[in-house]
Amino acid sequence: MVTNGLPEFMANVFSSFDVPIAKGNLDMASDEVEKLTGLRPQSFRDFLLANTPALTGQA
């Protein structure tokens, strides 16, 4: 990340998530999105699939 221009302190922040994610420590769900927006949350994959035309400039 640093080689590609990210400041070292930010690279350290981003990389600090790797171990907890690998251990499953950040694998949790809540209903906060639905409480705040009134909409059911969707996975990142589903979001990308639903918005592929807009995200690829084909909309």
mmJSON file of the N, C-alpha and C atoms, coordinates in Angstrom:
{"data_MODEL":{"atom_site":{
"group_PDB":["ATOM","ATOM","ATOM","ATOM","ATOM","ATOM","ATOM","ATOM","ATOM","ATOM","ATOM","ATOM","ATOM","ATOM","ATOM","ATOM","ATOM","ATOM","ATOM","ATOM","ATOM","ATOM","ATOM","ATOM","ATOM","ATOM","ATOM","ATOM","ATOM","ATOM","ATOM","ATOM","ATOM","ATOM","ATOM","ATOM","ATOM","ATOM","ATOM","ATOM","ATOM","ATOM","ATOM","ATOM","ATOM","ATOM","ATOM","ATOM","ATOM","ATOM","ATOM","ATOM","ATOM","ATOM","ATOM","ATOM","ATOM","ATOM","ATOM","ATOM","ATOM","ATOM","ATOM","ATOM","ATOM","ATOM","ATOM","ATOM","ATOM","ATOM","ATOM","ATOM","ATOM","ATOM","ATOM","ATOM","ATOM","ATOM","ATOM","ATOM","ATOM","ATOM","ATOM","ATOM","ATOM","ATOM","ATOM","ATOM","ATOM","ATOM","ATOM","ATOM","ATOM","ATOM","ATOM","ATOM","ATOM","ATOM","ATOM","ATOM","ATOM","ATOM","ATOM","ATOM","ATOM","ATOM","ATOM","ATOM","ATOM","ATOM","ATOM","ATOM","ATOM","ATOM","ATOM","ATOM","ATOM","ATOM","ATOM","ATOM","ATOM","ATOM","ATOM","ATOM","ATOM","ATOM","ATOM","ATOM","ATOM","ATOM","ATOM","ATOM","ATOM","ATOM","ATOM","ATOM","ATOM","ATOM","ATOM","ATOM","ATOM","ATOM","ATOM","ATOM","ATOM","ATOM","ATOM","ATOM","ATOM","ATOM","ATOM","ATOM","ATOM","ATOM","ATOM","ATOM","ATOM","ATOM","ATOM","ATOM","ATOM","ATOM","ATOM","ATOM","ATOM","ATOM","ATOM","ATOM","ATOM","ATOM","ATOM","ATOM","ATOM","ATOM","ATOM","ATOM","ATOM"],
"id":[1,2,3,4,5,6,7,8,9,10,11,12,13,14,15,16,17,18,19,20,21,22,23,24,25,26,27,28,29,30,31,32,33,34,35,36,37,38,39,40,41,42,43,44,45,46,47,48,49,50,51,52,53,54,55,56,57,58,59,60,61,62,63,64,65,66,67,68,69,70,71,72,73,74,75,76,77,78,79,80,81,82,83,84,85,86,87,88,89,90,91,92,93,94,95,96,97,98,99,100,101,102,103,104,105,106,107,108,109,110,111,112,113,114,115,116,117,118,119,120,121,122,123,124,125,126,127,128,129,130,131,132,133,134,135,136,137,138,139,140,141,142,143,144,145,146,147,148,149,150,151,152,153,154,155,156,157,158,159,160,161,162,163,164,165,166,167,168,169,170,171,172,173,174,175,176,177],
"type_symbol":["N","C","C","N","C","C","N","C","C","N","C","C","N","C","C","N","C","C","N","C","C","N","C","C","N","C","C","N","C","C","N","C","C","N","C","C","N","C","C","N","C","C","N","C","C","N","C","C","N","C","C","N","C","C","N","C","C","N","C","C","N","C","C","N","C","C","N","C","C","N","C","C","N","C","C","N","C","C","N","C","C","N","C","C","N","C","C","N","C","C","N","C","C","N","C","C","N","C","C","N","C","C","N","C","C","N","C","C","N","C","C","N","C","C","N","C","C","N","C","C","N","C","C","N","C","C","N","C","C","N","C","C","N","C","C","N","C","C","N","C","C","N","C","C","N","C","C","N","C","C","N","C","C","N","C","C","N","C","C","N","C","C","N","C","C","N","C","C","N","C","C","N","C","C","N","C","C"],
"label_atom_id":["N","CA","C","N","CA","C","N","CA","C","N","CA","C","N","CA","C","N","CA","C","N","CA","C","N","CA","C","N","CA","C","N","CA","C","N","CA","C","N","CA","C","N","CA","C","N","CA","C","N","CA","C","N","CA","C","N","CA","C","N","CA","C","N","CA","C","N","CA","C","N","CA","C","N","CA","C","N","CA","C","N","CA","C","N","CA","C","N","CA","C","N","CA","C","N","CA","C","N","CA","C","N","CA","C","N","CA","C","N","CA","C","N","CA","C","N","CA","C","N","CA","C","N","CA","C","N","CA","C","N","CA","C","N","CA","C","N","CA","C","N","CA","C","N","CA","C","N","CA","C","N","CA","C","N","CA","C","N","CA","C","N","CA","C","N","CA","C","N","CA","C","N","CA","C","N","CA","C","N","CA","C","N","CA","C","N","CA","C","N","CA","C","N","CA","C","N","CA","C","N","CA","C","N","CA","C"],
"label_alt_id":[null,null,null,null,null,null,null,null,null,null,null,null,null,null,null,null,null,null,null,null,null,null,null,null,null,null,null,null,null,null,null,null,null,null,null,null,null,null,null,null,null,null,null,null,null,null,null,null,null,null,null,null,null,null,null,null,null,null,null,null,null,null,null,null,null,null,null,null,null,null,null,null,null,null,null,null,null,null,null,null,null,null,null,null,null,null,null,null,null,null,null,null,null,null,null,null,null,null,null,null,null,null,null,null,null,null,null,null,null,null,null,null,null,null,null,null,null,null,null,null,null,null,null,null,null,null,null,null,null,null,null,null,null,null,null,null,null,null,null,null,null,null,null,null,null,null,null,null,null,null,null,null,null,null,null,null,null,null,null,null,null,null,null,null,null,null,null,null,null,null,null,null,null,null,null,null,null],
"label_comp_id":["MET","MET","MET","VAL","VAL","VAL","THR","THR","THR","ASN","ASN","ASN","GLY","GLY","GLY","LEU","LEU","LEU","PRO","PRO","PRO","GLU","GLU","GLU","PHE","PHE","PHE","MET","MET","MET","ALA","ALA","ALA","ASN","ASN","ASN","VAL","VAL","VAL","PHE","PHE","PHE","SER","SER","SER","SER","SER","SER","PHE","PHE","PHE","ASP","ASP","ASP","VAL","VAL","VAL","PRO","PRO","PRO","ILE","ILE","ILE","ALA","ALA","ALA","LYS","LYS","LYS","GLY","GLY","GLY","ASN","ASN","ASN","LEU","LEU","LEU","ASP","ASP","ASP","MET","MET","MET","ALA","ALA","ALA","SER","SER","SER","ASP","ASP","ASP","GLU","GLU","GLU","VAL","VAL","VAL","GLU","GLU","GLU","LYS","LYS","LYS","LEU","LEU","LEU","THR","THR","THR","GLY","GLY","GLY","LEU","LEU","LEU","ARG","ARG","ARG","PRO","PRO","PRO","GLN","GLN","GLN","SER","SER","SER","PHE","PHE","PHE","ARG","ARG","ARG","ASP","ASP","ASP","PHE","PHE","PHE","LEU","LEU","LEU","LEU","LEU","LEU","ALA","ALA","ALA","ASN","ASN","ASN","THR","THR","THR","PRO","PRO","PRO","ALA","ALA","ALA","LEU","LEU","LEU","THR","THR","THR","GLY","GLY","GLY","GLN","GLN","GLN","ALA","ALA","ALA"],
"label_asym_id":["A","A","A","A","A","A","A","A","A","A","A","A","A","A","A","A","A","A","A","A","A","A","A","A","A","A","A","A","A","A","A","A","A","A","A","A","A","A","A","A","A","A","A","A","A","A","A","A","A","A","A","A","A","A","A","A","A","A","A","A","A","A","A","A","A","A","A","A","A","A","A","A","A","A","A","A","A","A","A","A","A","A","A","A","A","A","A","A","A","A","A","A","A","A","A","A","A","A","A","A","A","A","A","A","A","A","A","A","A","A","A","A","A","A","A","A","A","A","A","A","A","A","A","A","A","A","A","A","A","A","A","A","A","A","A","A","A","A","A","A","A","A","A","A","A","A","A","A","A","A","A","A","A","A","A","A","A","A","A","A","A","A","A","A","A","A","A","A","A","A","A","A","A","A","A","A","A"],
"label_entity_id":["1","1","1","1","1","1","1","1","1","1","1","1","1","1","1","1","1","1","1","1","1","1","1","1","1","1","1","1","1","1","1","1","1","1","1","1","1","1","1","1","1","1","1","1","1","1","1","1","1","1","1","1","1","1","1","1","1","1","1","1","1","1","1","1","1","1","1","1","1","1","1","1","1","1","1","1","1","1","1","1","1","1","1","1","1","1","1","1","1","1","1","1","1","1","1","1","1","1","1","1","1","1","1","1","1","1","1","1","1","1","1","1","1","1","1","1","1","1","1","1","1","1","1","1","1","1","1","1","1","1","1","1","1","1","1","1","1","1","1","1","1","1","1","1","1","1","1","1","1","1","1","1","1","1","1","1","1","1","1","1","1","1","1","1","1","1","1","1","1","1","1","1","1","1","1","1","1"],
"label_seq_id":[1,1,1,2,2,2,3,3,3,4,4,4,5,5,5,6,6,6,7,7,7,8,8,8,9,9,9,10,10,10,11,11,11,12,12,12,13,13,13,14,14,14,15,15,15,16,16,16,17,17,17,18,18,18,19,19,19,20,20,20,21,21,21,22,22,22,23,23,23,24,24,24,25,25,25,26,26,26,27,27,27,28,28,28,29,29,29,30,30,30,31,31,31,32,32,32,33,33,33,34,34,34,35,35,35,36,36,36,37,37,37,38,38,38,39,39,39,40,40,40,41,41,41,42,42,42,43,43,43,44,44,44,45,45,45,46,46,46,47,47,47,48,48,48,49,49,49,50,50,50,51,51,51,52,52,52,53,53,53,54,54,54,55,55,55,56,56,56,57,57,57,58,58,58,59,59,59],
"pdbx_PDB_ins_code":[null,null,null,null,null,null,null,null,null,null,null,null,null,null,null,null,null,null,null,null,null,null,null,null,null,null,null,null,null,null,null,null,null,null,null,null,null,null,null,null,null,null,null,null,null,null,null,null,null,null,null,null,null,null,null,null,null,null,null,null,null,null,null,null,null,null,null,null,null,null,null,null,null,null,null,null,null,null,null,null,null,null,null,null,null,null,null,null,null,null,null,null,null,null,null,null,null,null,null,null,null,null,null,null,null,null,null,null,null,null,null,null,null,null,null,null,null,null,null,null,null,null,null,null,null,null,null,null,null,null,null,null,null,null,null,null,null,null,null,null,null,null,null,null,null,null,null,null,null,null,null,null,null,null,null,null,null,null,null,null,null,null,null,null,null,null,null,null,null,null,null,null,null,null,null,null,null],
"Cartn_x":[0.821,0.0,0.87,1.91,2.805,3.498,3.903,4.562,3.668,2.366,1.412,0.939,1.609,1.336,0.512,0.053,-0.728,0.223,-0.106,0.756,0.885,2.057,2.327,1.331,0.935,0.001,-1.34,-1.773,-3.036,-2.885,-1.742,-1.489,-1.545,-0.999,-1.05,-2.48,-3.283,-4.685,-5.411,-5.281,-5.982,-5.503,-4.208,-3.694,-4.029,-4.346,-4.698,-6.018,-6.814,-8.079,-7.889,-6.761,-6.562,-6.682,-6.008,-6.023,-7.417,-8.067,-9.422,-10.411,-10.294,-11.177,-10.91,-9.648,-9.288,-9.764,-9.779,-10.227,-11.748,-12.437,-13.891,-14.393,-13.498,-13.897,-14.764,-14.742,-15.545,-16.744,-17.054,-18.153,-19.41,-20.03,-21.229,-22.251,-23.465,-24.536,-25.413,-26.002,-26.953,-28.107,-29.103,-30.255,-30.211,-29.052,-28.934,-29.23,-28.78,-29.051,-30.554,-31.253,-32.702,-33.398,-32.93,-33.509,-33.329,-32.149,-31.841,-32.469,-32.522,-32.97,-34.348,-34.798,-36.062,-35.903,-34.675,-34.4,-33.554,-33.823,-33.002,-31.631,-30.586,-29.246,-29.022,-28.052,-27.696,-26.188,-25.765,-24.334,-23.669,-22.38,-21.617,-21.717,-21.659,-21.785,-23.124,-24.22,-25.536,-25.629,-25.025,-25.007,-24.296,-23.13,-22.38,-23.162,-23.771,-24.549,-25.741,-26.423,-27.593,-27.222,-25.98,-25.573,-24.467,-24.256,-23.186,-23.282,-24.444,-24.488,-24.034,-24.48,-24.095,-22.615,-22.102,-20.716,-19.732,-20.201,-19.331,-19.568,-20.425,-20.687,-21.607,-22.366,-23.273,-24.725,-24.934,-26.327,-26.87],
"Cartn_y":[-1.187,0.0,1.258,1.237,2.392,2.603,1.517,1.602,2.282,2.132,2.739,4.115,4.692,6.08,6.321,5.26,5.457,5.802,6.808,7.119,5.896,5.728,4.533,4.35,5.452,5.304,4.757,5.13,4.603,3.141,2.79,1.389,0.521,1.03,0.291,0.132,1.174,1.093,0.03,0.1,-0.86,-2.284,-2.472,-3.827,-4.381,-3.509,-3.988,-4.751,-4.63,-5.359,-6.79,-7.096,-8.397,-9.573,-9.518,-10.643,-10.828,-9.772,-9.973,-10.509,-10.049,-10.562,-12.038,-12.412,-13.816,-14.702,-14.173,-14.943,-14.946,-14.152,-14.081,-13.125,-12.344,-11.431,-10.271,-9.974,-8.867,-9.374,-10.658,-11.277,-11.212,-10.053,-9.874,-9.07,-9.237,-8.507,-7.832,-6.737,-6.063,-5.557,-5.034,-4.496,-2.967,-2.381,-0.927,-0.247,-0.832,-0.224,-0.124,-1.207,-1.204,-0.233,-0.157,0.796,2.228,2.538,3.915,4.308,3.369,3.722,3.188,2.182,1.539,0.533,0.323,-0.612,-1.766,-2.953,-4.103,-3.963,-4.246,-4.163,-5.283,-5.076,-6.102,-6.296,-7.429,-7.698,-6.79,-6.627,-5.827,-6.443,-7.775,-8.485,-8.156,-8.227,-7.93,-6.478,-5.578,-4.169,-4.001,-4.638,-4.521,-5.104,-6.248,-6.861,-5.992,-5.429,-4.593,-3.276,-2.825,-1.516,-1.593,-2.766,-2.936,-1.935,-1.721,-0.75,0.643,1.118,2.462,2.521,1.461,1.457,1.272,0.743,0.513,1.517,2.511,3.547,3.094,2.033,1.511,1.85,2.738,3.081,4.157],
"Cartn_z":[0.0,0.0,0.0,0.804,0.877,-0.468,-1.09,-2.396,-3.429,-3.26,-4.182,-3.739,-2.724,-2.367,-1.119,-0.467,0.755,1.899,2.707,3.846,4.766,5.35,6.153,7.294,7.96,9.076,8.604,7.392,6.869,6.447,5.886,5.529,6.786,7.879,9.142,9.639,9.492,9.91,9.089,7.768,6.909,7.154,7.285,7.476,8.858,9.813,11.149,11.155,10.111,10.02,9.526,8.914,8.277,9.243,10.374,11.32,11.923,12.43,12.968,11.927,10.693,9.647,9.422,9.323,9.101,10.244,11.465,12.624,12.767,11.949,12.035,13.094,13.684,14.76,14.286,13.022,12.497,11.698,11.84,11.114,11.972,11.968,12.772,11.98,12.339,11.665,12.711,12.323,13.205,12.345,12.992,12.269,12.209,12.477,12.533,11.202,10.097,8.781,8.56,8.835,8.63,9.581,10.824,11.771,11.302,10.78,10.377,9.052,8.099,6.751,6.387,7.136,6.787,5.66,5.209,4.115,4.622,4.099,4.471,3.831,4.565,3.984,2.967,2.093,1.126,1.153,0.669,0.647,-0.381,-0.221,-1.176,-2.56,-2.633,-3.917,-4.58,-3.812,-4.377,-4.825,-4.07,-4.467,-5.801,-5.94,-7.193,-8.364,-8.162,-9.238,-9.638,-8.655,-8.937,-9.613,-9.412,-9.928,-10.974,-11.538,-12.532,-13.673,-14.288,-15.39,-14.993,-13.871,-13.422,-13.068,-12.465,-12.026,-13.173,-14.278,-15.438,-16.554,-16.28,-17.286,-18.411,-18.173,-19.201,-18.92,-17.956,-17.58,-18.487],
"occupancy":[1.0,1.0,1.0,1.0,1.0,1.0,1.0,1.0,1.0,1.0,1.0,1.0,1.0,1.0,1.0,1.0,1.0,1.0,1.0,1.0,1.0,1.0,1.0,1.0,1.0,1.0,1.0,1.0,1.0,1.0,1.0,1.0,1.0,1.0,1.0,1.0,1.0,1.0,1.0,1.0,1.0,1.0,1.0,1.0,1.0,1.0,1.0,1.0,1.0,1.0,1.0,1.0,1.0,1.0,1.0,1.0,1.0,1.0,1.0,1.0,1.0,1.0,1.0,1.0,1.0,1.0,1.0,1.0,1.0,1.0,1.0,1.0,1.0,1.0,1.0,1.0,1.0,1.0,1.0,1.0,1.0,1.0,1.0,1.0,1.0,1.0,1.0,1.0,1.0,1.0,1.0,1.0,1.0,1.0,1.0,1.0,1.0,1.0,1.0,1.0,1.0,1.0,1.0,1.0,1.0,1.0,1.0,1.0,1.0,1.0,1.0,1.0,1.0,1.0,1.0,1.0,1.0,1.0,1.0,1.0,1.0,1.0,1.0,1.0,1.0,1.0,1.0,1.0,1.0,1.0,1.0,1.0,1.0,1.0,1.0,1.0,1.0,1.0,1.0,1.0,1.0,1.0,1.0,1.0,1.0,1.0,1.0,1.0,1.0,1.0,1.0,1.0,1.0,1.0,1.0,1.0,1.0,1.0,1.0,1.0,1.0,1.0,1.0,1.0,1.0,1.0,1.0,1.0,1.0,1.0,1.0,1.0,1.0,1.0,1.0,1.0,1.0],
"B_iso_or_equiv":[0.0,0.0,0.0,0.0,0.0,0.0,0.0,0.0,0.0,0.0,0.0,0.0,0.0,0.0,0.0,0.0,0.0,0.0,0.0,0.0,0.0,0.0,0.0,0.0,0.0,0.0,0.0,0.0,0.0,0.0,0.0,0.0,0.0,0.0,0.0,0.0,0.0,0.0,0.0,0.0,0.0,0.0,0.0,0.0,0.0,0.0,0.0,0.0,0.0,0.0,0.0,0.0,0.0,0.0,0.0,0.0,0.0,0.0,0.0,0.0,0.0,0.0,0.0,0.0,0.0,0.0,0.0,0.0,0.0,0.0,0.0,0.0,0.0,0.0,0.0,0.0,0.0,0.0,0.0,0.0,0.0,0.0,0.0,0.0,0.0,0.0,0.0,0.0,0.0,0.0,0.0,0.0,0.0,0.0,0.0,0.0,0.0,0.0,0.0,0.0,0.0,0.0,0.0,0.0,0.0,0.0,0.0,0.0,0.0,0.0,0.0,0.0,0.0,0.0,0.0,0.0,0.0,0.0,0.0,0.0,0.0,0.0,0.0,0.0,0.0,0.0,0.0,0.0,0.0,0.0,0.0,0.0,0.0,0.0,0.0,0.0,0.0,0.0,0.0,0.0,0.0,0.0,0.0,0.0,0.0,0.0,0.0,0.0,0.0,0.0,0.0,0.0,0.0,0.0,0.0,0.0,0.0,0.0,0.0,0.0,0.0,0.0,0.0,0.0,0.0,0.0,0.0,0.0,0.0,0.0,0.0,0.0,0.0,0.0,0.0,0.0,0.0],
"pdbx_formal_charge":[null,null,null,null,null,null,null,null,null,null,null,null,null,null,null,null,null,null,null,null,null,null,null,null,null,null,null,null,null,null,null,null,null,null,null,null,null,null,null,null,null,null,null,null,null,null,null,null,null,null,null,null,null,null,null,null,null,null,null,null,null,null,null,null,null,null,null,null,null,null,null,null,null,null,null,null,null,null,null,null,null,null,null,null,null,null,null,null,null,null,null,null,null,null,null,null,null,null,null,null,null,null,null,null,null,null,null,null,null,null,null,null,null,null,null,null,null,null,null,null,null,null,null,null,null,null,null,null,null,null,null,null,null,null,null,null,null,null,null,null,null,null,null,null,null,null,null,null,null,null,null,null,null,null,null,null,null,null,null,null,null,null,null,null,null,null,null,null,null,null,null,null,null,null,null,null,null],
"auth_seq_id":[1,1,1,2,2,2,3,3,3,4,4,4,5,5,5,6,6,6,7,7,7,8,8,8,9,9,9,10,10,10,11,11,11,12,12,12,13,13,13,14,14,14,15,15,15,16,16,16,17,17,17,18,18,18,19,19,19,20,20,20,21,21,21,22,22,22,23,23,23,24,24,24,25,25,25,26,26,26,27,27,27,28,28,28,29,29,29,30,30,30,31,31,31,32,32,32,33,33,33,34,34,34,35,35,35,36,36,36,37,37,37,38,38,38,39,39,39,40,40,40,41,41,41,42,42,42,43,43,43,44,44,44,45,45,45,46,46,46,47,47,47,48,48,48,49,49,49,50,50,50,51,51,51,52,52,52,53,53,53,54,54,54,55,55,55,56,56,56,57,57,57,58,58,58,59,59,59],
"auth_comp_id":["MET","MET","MET","VAL","VAL","VAL","THR","THR","THR","ASN","ASN","ASN","GLY","GLY","GLY","LEU","LEU","LEU","PRO","PRO","PRO","GLU","GLU","GLU","PHE","PHE","PHE","MET","MET","MET","ALA","ALA","ALA","ASN","ASN","ASN","VAL","VAL","VAL","PHE","PHE","PHE","SER","SER","SER","SER","SER","SER","PHE","PHE","PHE","ASP","ASP","ASP","VAL","VAL","VAL","PRO","PRO","PRO","ILE","ILE","ILE","ALA","ALA","ALA","LYS","LYS","LYS","GLY","GLY","GLY","ASN","ASN","ASN","LEU","LEU","LEU","ASP","ASP","ASP","MET","MET","MET","ALA","ALA","ALA","SER","SER","SER","ASP","ASP","ASP","GLU","GLU","GLU","VAL","VAL","VAL","GLU","GLU","GLU","LYS","LYS","LYS","LEU","LEU","LEU","THR","THR","THR","GLY","GLY","GLY","LEU","LEU","LEU","ARG","ARG","ARG","PRO","PRO","PRO","GLN","GLN","GLN","SER","SER","SER","PHE","PHE","PHE","ARG","ARG","ARG","ASP","ASP","ASP","PHE","PHE","PHE","LEU","LEU","LEU","LEU","LEU","LEU","ALA","ALA","ALA","ASN","ASN","ASN","THR","THR","THR","PRO","PRO","PRO","ALA","ALA","ALA","LEU","LEU","LEU","THR","THR","THR","GLY","GLY","GLY","GLN","GLN","GLN","ALA","ALA","ALA"],
"auth_asym_id":["A","A","A","A","A","A","A","A","A","A","A","A","A","A","A","A","A","A","A","A","A","A","A","A","A","A","A","A","A","A","A","A","A","A","A","A","A","A","A","A","A","A","A","A","A","A","A","A","A","A","A","A","A","A","A","A","A","A","A","A","A","A","A","A","A","A","A","A","A","A","A","A","A","A","A","A","A","A","A","A","A","A","A","A","A","A","A","A","A","A","A","A","A","A","A","A","A","A","A","A","A","A","A","A","A","A","A","A","A","A","A","A","A","A","A","A","A","A","A","A","A","A","A","A","A","A","A","A","A","A","A","A","A","A","A","A","A","A","A","A","A","A","A","A","A","A","A","A","A","A","A","A","A","A","A","A","A","A","A","A","A","A","A","A","A","A","A","A","A","A","A","A","A","A","A","A","A"],
"auth_atom_id":["N","CA","C","N","CA","C","N","CA","C","N","CA","C","N","CA","C","N","CA","C","N","CA","C","N","CA","C","N","CA","C","N","CA","C","N","CA","C","N","CA","C","N","CA","C","N","CA","C","N","CA","C","N","CA","C","N","CA","C","N","CA","C","N","CA","C","N","CA","C","N","CA","C","N","CA","C","N","CA","C","N","CA","C","N","CA","C","N","CA","C","N","CA","C","N","CA","C","N","CA","C","N","CA","C","N","CA","C","N","CA","C","N","CA","C","N","CA","C","N","CA","C","N","CA","C","N","CA","C","N","CA","C","N","CA","C","N","CA","C","N","CA","C","N","CA","C","N","CA","C","N","CA","C","N","CA","C","N","CA","C","N","CA","C","N","CA","C","N","CA","C","N","CA","C","N","CA","C","N","CA","C","N","CA","C","N","CA","C","N","CA","C","N","CA","C","N","CA","C","N","CA","C","N","CA","C"],
"pdbx_PDB_model_num":[1,1,1,1,1,1,1,1,1,1,1,1,1,1,1,1,1,1,1,1,1,1,1,1,1,1,1,1,1,1,1,1,1,1,1,1,1,1,1,1,1,1,1,1,1,1,1,1,1,1,1,1,1,1,1,1,1,1,1,1,1,1,1,1,1,1,1,1,1,1,1,1,1,1,1,1,1,1,1,1,1,1,1,1,1,1,1,1,1,1,1,1,1,1,1,1,1,1,1,1,1,1,1,1,1,1,1,1,1,1,1,1,1,1,1,1,1,1,1,1,1,1,1,1,1,1,1,1,1,1,1,1,1,1,1,1,1,1,1,1,1,1,1,1,1,1,1,1,1,1,1,1,1,1,1,1,1,1,1,1,1,1,1,1,1,1,1,1,1,1,1,1,1,1,1,1,1]
}}}
